[in-house]
C-alpha cells in the first residue's frame, strides 16, 4: 500500500496558479507574448486578475463578440470553484508611451 501525500495550498499558491493559467492562455493567443502581464488585486469577496496585453493584441484576447474573453472567464470560474475562492478577470491594454 502506498501513502498519498496531500499538499495544502495557501491562498498565495492558488493565486499564483490562477495567474499562470490566465497568462498561459493569453500568451498562446497573442502576437506579442512578452507583453502579456497578469497581476492580482484583492477585492471584497475575491481576487481580480488584471490581464494586460499589447494594444494590437486586445482584439485577439477579447475575440468576436467577446467569445474568447468569455471562454477564458469560464475556465477561470471553473478553477475558482475548485479553489473555493472567487477570481474574476479584467482585461486591459498596455498603454503606449505618449509621443
N, C-alpha and C positions, 0 to 999 in steps of 0.2 A: 504494500500500500504506500502511495506517495503522499507526502504532505503538501498541501496547497498553501502557498504564501499569498496573503492578500495585502495590498498596499493601500493605505488610506491616503487619498489625495487631499491636499489643502486647497482652499479657495484660490490661492495664487497659482497652484499647479493646474487647476481646472481652467482658470482664465488664460494661462499661457497656452494650454491645449486649444482653446477656442480661438485665440489669436492666430496660432499656427494653422488651424483649419481654414479660417477665412482667408488668411494670406496665401495659403497654398491654392485655394480655388481661384482667387483673384489673379495670382501670378500666371496661372495656366490660361487665363482668358485674354490678357492684355499684351500689347506690343512692347511695352516698357516695364518689364517686371521689377527692375531695380528701383522704380519709383513707387512701388506698392508699399504702403505703410499702414499698419494696424495698431491702434492704441486703445487701451481700455480705460473707461471712466466710470466710477461707481455712480449709481443712480438710486433713487428712493428704494425701489423694490428689486433691483437687479444691477446689471452692468451693461453699459453701452459700449459696443465695439465700433470705433470710428475708422472706417476704411478710406484711405486717401490714395488716389491714383492720378496719373498724369491727365491733363485736360483732354488729350487726344484719345485716351482710353476710357473715359467716362461712359460713353455710349456702349462700349463692349461689356462693361460691368453691369450696366442697367439693362441692356437688351431691349428688344422691340416690346413696346407697351409694358416695360418693367418686368418681363418674364424672367430674365436671368437673375435680377436682384431678388425677385420673389422666391426663386429656387434656392438661392444662397440663404435667404432668411428661413426658408422651410427646413433646410438641413441644419442650420444653426438652432432652430427651435427644437428639432428632434434631439440634438445633442444636449440642449439645455434641459430637456425633460429628464434625460438620463442623469445629468449632473445635479438635478434638484435645485437649480438656480436659473433665474431668468436672464438671458442675454439677448440684446437687440442690436441691430446693425444700422449704422448711419453712414451713408456713402457720401464722400466729399471729393472734390478735385484739388490737386495740389495747385496752389496759387503761383502764377508766373510772376517773376520779379518785374516791377514797373520799368518801362523803357526809358 
